[in-house]
Amino acid sequence: MTDAERRKQEREEARRAKKRIKELEKDLHRKEKALAETTALLVLRKKLNALWGEDSGEE
């Protein structure tokens, strides 16, 4: 393999790695948002239960 071919292959691998990192970061951001939403809903449920009594309508 020539130097030019090796450099081309390295650039391609770097491009694929960057794309994969971007995809993983996007997925992580989506999951962080979902976790924050779930946490907010649990806090609200706890506050409602404190106001209206435990197991408000849940069985």
PDB file of N, CA, C and O in Angstrom, chain B, residues numbered from 101:
ATOM      1  N   MET B 101       0.847  -1.177   0.000  1.00  0.00           N
ATOM      2  CA  MET B 101       0.000   0.000   0.000  1.00  0.00           C
ATOM      3  C   MET B 101       0.894   1.243   0.000  1.00  0.00           C
ATOM      4  O   MET B 101       1.841   1.345   0.780  1.00  0.00           O
ATOM      5  N   THR B 102       0.581   2.157  -0.867  1.00  0.00           N
ATOM      6  CA  THR B 102       1.381   3.381  -0.961  1.00  0.00           C
ATOM      7  C   THR B 102       0.992   4.358   0.144  1.00  0.00           C
ATOM      8  O   THR B 102      -0.035   4.208   0.806  1.00  0.00           O
ATOM      9  N   ASP B 103       1.853   5.371   0.319  1.00  0.00           N
ATOM     10  CA  ASP B 103       1.562   6.395   1.327  1.00  0.00           C
ATOM     11  C   ASP B 103       0.254   7.112   1.016  1.00  0.00           C
ATOM     12  O   ASP B 103      -0.526   7.396   1.926  1.00  0.00           O
ATOM     13  N   ALA B 104       0.010   7.403  -0.233  1.00  0.00           N
ATOM     14  CA  ALA B 104      -1.205   8.114  -0.631  1.00  0.00           C
ATOM     15  C   ALA B 104      -2.439   7.268  -0.316  1.00  0.00           C
ATOM     16  O   ALA B 104      -3.443   7.792   0.166  1.00  0.00           O
ATOM     17  N   GLU B 105      -2.369   5.973  -0.584  1.00  0.00           N
ATOM     18  CA  GLU B 105      -3.502   5.096  -0.293  1.00  0.00           C
ATOM     19  C   GLU B 105      -3.744   4.995   1.211  1.00  0.00           C
ATOM     20  O   GLU B 105      -4.884   4.994   1.674  1.00  0.00           O
ATOM     21  N   ARG B 106      -2.643   4.910   1.964  1.00  0.00           N
ATOM     22  CA  ARG B 106      -2.770   4.804   3.416  1.00  0.00           C
ATOM     23  C   ARG B 106      -3.387   6.083   3.997  1.00  0.00           C
ATOM     24  O   ARG B 106      -4.252   6.012   4.869  1.00  0.00           O
ATOM     25  N   ARG B 107      -2.946   7.248   3.517  1.00  0.00           N
ATOM     26  CA  ARG B 107      -3.506   8.512   3.989  1.00  0.00           C
ATOM     27  C   ARG B 107      -4.993   8.622   3.635  1.00  0.00           C
ATOM     28  O   ARG B 107      -5.800   9.096   4.435  1.00  0.00           O
ATOM     29  N   LYS B 108      -5.335   8.182   2.438  1.00  0.00           N
ATOM     30  CA  LYS B 108      -6.734   8.211   2.017  1.00  0.00           C
ATOM     31  C   LYS B 108      -7.577   7.312   2.924  1.00  0.00           C
ATOM     32  O   LYS B 108      -8.678   7.684   3.330  1.00  0.00           O
ATOM     33  N   GLN B 109      -7.056   6.146   3.231  1.00  0.00           N
ATOM     34  CA  GLN B 109      -7.772   5.222   4.102  1.00  0.00           C
ATOM     35  C   GLN B 109      -7.907   5.809   5.517  1.00  0.00           C
ATOM     36  O   GLN B 109      -8.955   5.672   6.146  1.00  0.00           O
ATOM     37  N   GLU B 110      -6.871   6.448   6.003  1.00  0.00           N
ATOM     38  CA  GLU B 110      -6.918   7.066   7.330  1.00  0.00           C
ATOM     39  C   GLU B 110      -7.936   8.201   7.375  1.00  0.00           C
ATOM     40  O   GLU B 110      -8.657   8.351   8.361  1.00  0.00           O
ATOM     41  N   ARG B 111      -7.999   9.002   6.308  1.00  0.00           N
ATOM     42  CA  ARG B 111      -8.993  10.083   6.245  1.00  0.00           C
ATOM     43  C   ARG B 111     -10.409   9.516   6.257  1.00  0.00           C
ATOM     44  O   ARG B 111     -11.300  10.048   6.918  1.00  0.00           O
ATOM     45  N   GLU B 112     -10.601   8.426   5.514  1.00  0.00           N
ATOM     46  CA  GLU B 112     -11.923   7.790   5.464  1.00  0.00           C
ATOM     47  C   GLU B 112     -12.309   7.242   6.843  1.00  0.00           C
ATOM     48  O   GLU B 112     -13.455   7.385   7.269  1.00  0.00           O
ATOM     49  N   GLU B 113     -11.363   6.623   7.530  1.00  0.00           N
ATOM     50  CA  GLU B 113     -11.634   6.104   8.872  1.00  0.00           C
ATOM     51  C   GLU B 113     -11.947   7.249   9.837  1.00  0.00           C
ATOM     52  O   GLU B 113     -12.836   7.128  10.679  1.00  0.00           O
ATOM     53  N   ALA B 114     -11.221   8.351   9.717  1.00  0.00           N
ATOM     54  CA  ALA B 114     -11.470   9.514  10.579  1.00  0.00           C
ATOM     55  C   ALA B 114     -12.856  10.085  10.296  1.00  0.00           C
ATOM     56  O   ALA B 114     -13.569  10.475  11.222  1.00  0.00           O
ATOM     57  N   ARG B 115     -13.240  10.136   9.024  1.00  0.00           N
ATOM     58  CA  ARG B 115     -14.568  10.640   8.656  1.00  0.00           C
ATOM     59  C   ARG B 115     -15.661   9.747   9.246  1.00  0.00           C
ATOM     60  O   ARG B 115     -16.654  10.245   9.777  1.00  0.00           O
ATOM     61  N   ARG B 116     -15.475   8.431   9.154  1.00  0.00           N
ATOM     62  CA  ARG B 116     -16.461   7.507   9.724  1.00  0.00           C
ATOM     63  C   ARG B 116     -16.529   7.644  11.242  1.00  0.00           C
ATOM     64  O   ARG B 116     -17.613   7.595  11.823  1.00  0.00           O
ATOM     65  N   ALA B 117     -15.384   7.813  11.878  1.00  0.00           N
ATOM     66  CA  ALA B 117     -15.353   7.965  13.338  1.00  0.00           C
ATOM     67  C   ALA B 117     -16.077   9.243  13.763  1.00  0.00           C
ATOM     68  O   ALA B 117     -16.824   9.237  14.741  1.00  0.00           O
ATOM     69  N   LYS B 118     -15.858  10.337  13.029  1.00  0.00           N
ATOM     70  CA  LYS B 118     -16.541  11.597  13.340  1.00  0.00           C
ATOM     71  C   LYS B 118     -18.055  11.446  13.199  1.00  0.00           C
ATOM     72  O   LYS B 118     -18.817  11.942  14.028  1.00  0.00           O
ATOM     73  N   LYS B 119     -18.479  10.757  12.139  1.00  0.00           N
ATOM     74  CA  LYS B 119     -19.904  10.546  11.909  1.00  0.00           C
ATOM     75  C   LYS B 119     -20.505   9.722  13.036  1.00  0.00           C
ATOM     76  O   LYS B 119     -21.599  10.021  13.515  1.00  0.00           O
ATOM     77  N   ARG B 120     -19.792   8.685  13.461  1.00  0.00           N
ATOM     78  CA  ARG B 120     -20.275   7.828  14.550  1.00  0.00           C
ATOM     79  C   ARG B 120     -20.366   8.618  15.861  1.00  0.00           C
ATOM     80  O   ARG B 120     -21.332   8.470  16.610  1.00  0.00           O
ATOM     81  N   ILE B 121     -19.379   9.441  16.133  1.00  0.00           N
ATOM     82  CA  ILE B 121     -19.392  10.260  17.350  1.00  0.00           C
ATOM     83  C   ILE B 121     -20.587  11.203  17.327  1.00  0.00           C
ATOM     84  O   ILE B 121     -21.266  11.371  18.340  1.00  0.00           O
ATOM     85  N   LYS B 122     -20.847  11.819  16.178  1.00  0.00           N
ATOM     86  CA  LYS B 122     -21.977  12.737  16.056  1.00  0.00           C
ATOM     87  C   LYS B 122     -23.296  12.004  16.301  1.00  0.00           C
ATOM     88  O   LYS B 122     -24.181  12.534  16.974  1.00  0.00           O
ATOM     89  N   GLU B 123     -23.435  10.799  15.764  1.00  0.00           N
ATOM     90  CA  GLU B 123     -24.646  10.002  15.972  1.00  0.00           C
ATOM     91  C   GLU B 123     -24.811   9.652  17.450  1.00  0.00           C
ATOM     92  O   GLU B 123     -25.915   9.730  17.988  1.00  0.00           O
ATOM     93  N   LEU B 124     -23.722   9.267  18.101  1.00  0.00           N
ATOM     94  CA  LEU B 124     -23.783   8.910  19.518  1.00  0.00           C
ATOM     95  C   LEU B 124     -24.137  10.119  20.382  1.00  0.00           C
ATOM     96  O   LEU B 124     -24.908   9.999  21.334  1.00  0.00           O
ATOM     97  N   GLU B 125     -23.573  11.286  20.051  1.00  0.00           N
ATOM     98  CA  GLU B 125     -23.887  12.498  20.798  1.00  0.00           C
ATOM     99  C   GLU B 125     -25.358  12.880  20.636  1.00  0.00           C
ATOM    100  O   GLU B 125     -26.001  13.315  21.591  1.00  0.00           O
ATOM    101  N   LYS B 126     -25.881  12.716  19.427  1.00  0.00           N
ATOM    102  CA  LYS B 126     -27.284  13.012  19.168  1.00  0.00           C
ATOM    103  C   LYS B 126     -28.181  12.074  19.978  1.00  0.00           C
ATOM    104  O   LYS B 126     -29.171  12.511  20.565  1.00  0.00           O
ATOM    105  N   ASP B 127     -27.838  10.799  20.008  1.00  0.00           N
ATOM    106  CA  ASP B 127     -28.605   9.817  20.760  1.00  0.00           C
ATOM    107  C   ASP B 127     -28.533  10.117  22.260  1.00  0.00           C
ATOM    108  O   ASP B 127     -29.541  10.025  22.961  1.00  0.00           O
ATOM    109  N   LEU B 128     -27.361  10.468  22.744  1.00  0.00           N
ATOM    110  CA  LEU B 128     -27.193  10.806  24.157  1.00  0.00           C
ATOM    111  C   LEU B 128     -28.049  12.018  24.523  1.00  0.00           C
ATOM    112  O   LEU B 128     -28.701  12.026  25.567  1.00  0.00           O
ATOM    113  N   HIS B 129     -28.047  13.031  23.673  1.00  0.00           N
ATOM    114  CA  HIS B 129     -28.849  14.238  23.931  1.00  0.00           C
ATOM    115  C   HIS B 129     -30.336  13.890  24.005  1.00  0.00           C
ATOM    116  O   HIS B 129     -31.054  14.389  24.871  1.00  0.00           O
ATOM    117  N   ARG B 130     -30.789  13.036  23.096  1.00  0.00           N
ATOM    118  CA  ARG B 130     -32.194  12.617  23.091  1.00  0.00           C
ATOM    119  C   ARG B 130     -32.536  11.889  24.386  1.00  0.00           C
ATOM    120  O   ARG B 130     -33.589  12.129  24.977  1.00  0.00           O
ATOM    121  N   LYS B 131     -31.650  11.003  24.824  1.00  0.00           N
ATOM    122  CA  LYS B 131     -31.894  10.239  26.050  1.00  0.00           C
ATOM    123  C   LYS B 131     -31.848  11.134  27.286  1.00  0.00           C
ATOM    124  O   LYS B 131     -32.608  10.925  28.231  1.00  0.00           O
ATOM    125  N   GLU B 132     -30.959  12.131  27.285  1.00  0.00           N
ATOM    126  CA  GLU B 132     -30.902  13.065  28.407  1.00  0.00           C
ATOM    127  C   GLU B 132     -32.200  13.864  28.514  1.00  0.00           C
ATOM    128  O   GLU B 132     -32.695  14.108  29.614  1.00  0.00           O
ATOM    129  N   LYS B 133     -32.746  14.270  27.368  1.00  0.00           N
ATOM    130  CA  LYS B 133     -34.005  15.005  27.374  1.00  0.00           C
ATOM    131  C   LYS B 133     -35.140  14.124  27.899  1.00  0.00           C
ATOM    132  O   LYS B 133     -35.976  14.588  28.674  1.00  0.00           O
ATOM    133  N   ALA B 134     -35.173  12.867  27.483  1.00  0.00           N
ATOM    134  CA  ALA B 134     -36.213  11.948  27.941  1.00  0.00           C
ATOM    135  C   ALA B 134     -36.092  11.709  29.448  1.00  0.00           C
ATOM    136  O   ALA B 134     -37.104  11.640  30.147  1.00  0.00           O
ATOM    137  N   LEU B 135     -34.880  11.585  29.942  1.00  0.00           N
ATOM    138  CA  LEU B 135     -34.667  11.394  31.377  1.00  0.00           C
ATOM    139  C   LEU B 135     -35.117  12.621  32.166  1.00  0.00           C
ATOM    140  O   LEU B 135     -35.736  12.488  33.222  1.00  0.00           O
ATOM    141  N   ALA B 136     -34.814  13.798  31.665  1.00  0.00           N
ATOM    142  CA  ALA B 136     -35.234  15.033  32.335  1.00  0.00           C
ATOM    143  C   ALA B 136     -36.762  15.124  32.370  1.00  0.00           C
ATOM    144  O   ALA B 136     -37.336  15.523  33.383  1.00  0.00           O
ATOM    145  N   GLU B 137     -37.408  14.762  31.285  1.00  0.00           N
ATOM    146  CA  GLU B 137     -38.868  14.797  31.237  1.00  0.00           C
ATOM    147  C   GLU B 137     -39.467  13.804  32.233  1.00  0.00           C
ATOM    148  O   GLU B 137     -40.416  14.132  32.945  1.00  0.00           O
ATOM    149  N   THR B 138     -38.918  12.605  32.281  1.00  0.00           N
ATOM    150  CA  THR B 138     -39.402  11.588  33.212  1.00  0.00           C
ATOM    151  C   THR B 138     -39.221  12.040  34.651  1.00  0.00           C
ATOM    152  O   THR B 138     -40.106  11.846  35.485  1.00  0.00           O
ATOM    153  N   THR B 139     -38.081  12.638  34.941  1.00  0.00           N
ATOM    154  CA  THR B 139     -37.820  13.146  36.288  1.00  0.00           C
ATOM    155  C   THR B 139     -38.839  14.219  36.665  1.00  0.00           C
ATOM    156  O   THR B 139     -39.361  14.219  37.780  1.00  0.00           O
ATOM    157  N   ALA B 140     -39.118  15.123  35.745  1.00  0.00           N
ATOM    158  CA  ALA B 140     -40.091  16.183  36.013  1.00  0.00           C
ATOM    159  C   ALA B 140     -41.474  15.590  36.276  1.00  0.00           C
ATOM    160  O   ALA B 140     -42.180  16.046  37.175  1.00  0.00           O
ATOM    161  N   LEU B 141     -41.863  14.587  35.507  1.00  0.00           N
ATOM    162  CA  LEU B 141     -43.169  13.954  35.720  1.00  0.00           C
ATOM    163  C   LEU B 141     -43.240  13.260  37.073  1.00  0.00           C
ATOM    164  O   LEU B 141     -44.270  13.316  37.745  1.00  0.00           O
ATOM    165  N   LEU B 142     -42.161  12.609  37.479  1.00  0.00           N
ATOM    166  CA  LEU B 142     -42.149  11.947  38.785  1.00  0.00           C
ATOM    167  C   LEU B 142     -42.242  12.964  39.921  1.00  0.00           C
ATOM    168  O   LEU B 142     -42.929  12.725  40.914  1.00  0.00           O
ATOM    169  N   VAL B 143     -41.558  14.090  39.778  1.00  0.00           N
ATOM    170  CA  VAL B 143     -41.630  15.136  40.800  1.00  0.00           C
ATOM    171  C   VAL B 143     -43.053  15.674  40.891  1.00  0.00           C
ATOM    172  O   VAL B 143     -43.586  15.848  41.987  1.00  0.00           O
ATOM    173  N   LEU B 144     -43.663  15.934  39.748  1.00  0.00           N
ATOM    174  CA  LEU B 144     -45.038  16.428  39.749  1.00  0.00           C
ATOM    175  C   LEU B 144     -46.000  15.416  40.368  1.00  0.00           C
ATOM    176  O   LEU B 144     -46.904  15.793  41.114  1.00  0.00           O
ATOM    177  N   ARG B 145     -45.809  14.141  40.062  1.00  0.00           N
ATOM    178  CA  ARG B 145     -46.671  13.103  40.637  1.00  0.00           C
ATOM    179  C   ARG B 145     -46.525  13.078  42.155  1.00  0.00           C
ATOM    180  O   ARG B 145     -47.513  12.954  42.879  1.00  0.00           O
ATOM    181  N   LYS B 146     -45.295  13.196  42.627  1.00  0.00           N
ATOM    182  CA  LYS B 146     -45.043  13.197  44.067  1.00  0.00           C
ATOM    183  C   LYS B 146     -45.727  14.387  44.734  1.00  0.00           C
ATOM    184  O   LYS B 146     -46.306  14.246  45.811  1.00  0.00           O
ATOM    185  N   LYS B 147     -45.663  15.562  44.096  1.00  0.00           N
ATOM    186  CA  LYS B 147     -46.309  16.740  44.647  1.00  0.00           C
ATOM    187  C   LYS B 147     -47.831  16.583  44.671  1.00  0.00           C
ATOM    188  O   LYS B 147     -48.488  16.962  45.640  1.00  0.00           O
ATOM    189  N   LEU B 148     -48.378  16.024  43.602  1.00  0.00           N
ATOM    190  CA  LEU B 148     -49.827  15.791  43.571  1.00  0.00           C
ATOM    191  C   LEU B 148     -50.234  14.794  44.641  1.00  0.00           C
ATOM    192  O   LEU B 148     -51.251  14.983  45.307  1.00  0.00           O
ATOM    193  N   ASN B 149     -49.459  13.744  44.814  1.00  0.00           N
ATOM    194  CA  ASN B 149     -49.768  12.765  45.847  1.00  0.00           C
ATOM    195  C   ASN B 149     -49.721  13.400  47.226  1.00  0.00           C
ATOM    196  O   ASN B 149     -50.517  13.046  48.095  1.00  0.00           O
ATOM    197  N   ALA B 150     -48.808  14.326  47.440  1.00  0.00           N
ATOM    198  CA  ALA B 150     -48.711  15.010  48.732  1.00  0.00           C
ATOM    199  C   ALA B 150     -49.952  15.890  48.950  1.00  0.00           C
ATOM    200  O   ALA B 150     -50.435  16.000  50.077  1.00  0.00           O
ATOM    201  N   LEU B 151     -50.463  16.506  47.899  1.00  0.00           N
ATOM    202  CA  LEU B 151     -51.638  17.368  48.022  1.00  0.00           C
ATOM    203  C   LEU B 151     -52.926  16.577  48.181  1.00  0.00           C
ATOM    204  O   LEU B 151     -53.763  16.920  49.015  1.00  0.00           O
ATOM    205  N   TRP B 152     -53.096  15.523  47.391  1.00  0.00           N
ATOM    206  CA  TRP B 152     -54.346  14.798  47.319  1.00  0.00           C
ATOM    207  C   TRP B 152     -54.321  13.456  48.038  1.00  0.00           C
ATOM    208  O   TRP B 152     -55.328  12.748  48.061  1.00  0.00           O
ATOM    209  N   GLY B 153     -53.205  13.106  48.612  1.00  0.00           N
ATOM    210  CA  GLY B 153     -53.104  11.828  49.304  1.00  0.00           C
ATOM    211  C   GLY B 153     -52.446  10.799  48.424  1.00  0.00           C
ATOM    212  O   GLY B 153     -52.471  10.917  47.199  1.00  0.00           O
ATOM    213  N   GLU B 154     -51.861   9.799  49.030  1.00  0.00           N
ATOM    214  CA  GLU B 154     -51.166   8.742  48.286  1.00  0.00           C
ATOM    215  C   GLU B 154     -52.115   7.983  47.380  1.00  0.00           C
ATOM    216  O   GLU B 154     -53.313   7.895  47.650  1.00  0.00           O
ATOM    217  N   ASP B 155     -51.569   7.436  46.300  1.00  0.00           N
ATOM    218  CA  ASP B 155     -52.306   6.613  45.335  1.00  0.00           C
ATOM    219  C   ASP B 155     -53.559   7.303  44.827  1.00  0.00           C
ATOM    220  O   ASP B 155     -54.639   6.712  44.829  1.00  0.00           O
ATOM    221  N   SER B 156     -53.426   8.541  44.394  1.00  0.00           N
ATOM    222  CA  SER B 156     -54.566   9.292  43.876  1.00  0.00           C
ATOM    223  C   SER B 156     -55.015   8.717  42.541  1.00  0.00           C
ATOM    224  O   SER B 156     -54.567   9.144  41.476  1.00  0.00           O
ATOM    225  N   GLY B 157     -55.917   7.732  42.626  1.00  0.00           N
ATOM    226  CA  GLY B 157     -56.472   7.146  41.413  1.00  0.00           C
ATOM    227  C   GLY B 157     -55.647   6.022  40.841  1.00  0.00           C
ATOM    228  O   GLY B 157     -56.044   5.441  39.831  1.00  0.00           O
ATOM    229  N   GLU B 158     -54.540   5.692  41.422  1.00  0.00           N
ATOM    230  CA  GLU B 158     -53.696   4.599  40.910  1.00  0.00           C
ATOM    231  C   GLU B 158     -53.925   3.347  41.710  1.00  0.00           C
ATOM    232  O   GLU B 158     -53.982   3.386  42.939  1.00  0.00           O
ATOM    233  N   GLU B 159     -54.056   2.247  41.026  1.00  0.00           N
ATOM    234  CA  GLU B 159     -54.203   0.965  41.709  1.00  0.00           C
ATOM    235  C   GLU B 159     -53.331  -0.060  41.082  1.00  0.00           C
ATOM    236  O   GLU B 159     -53.317  -1.210  41.522  1.00  0.00           O
TER     237      GLU B 159
END
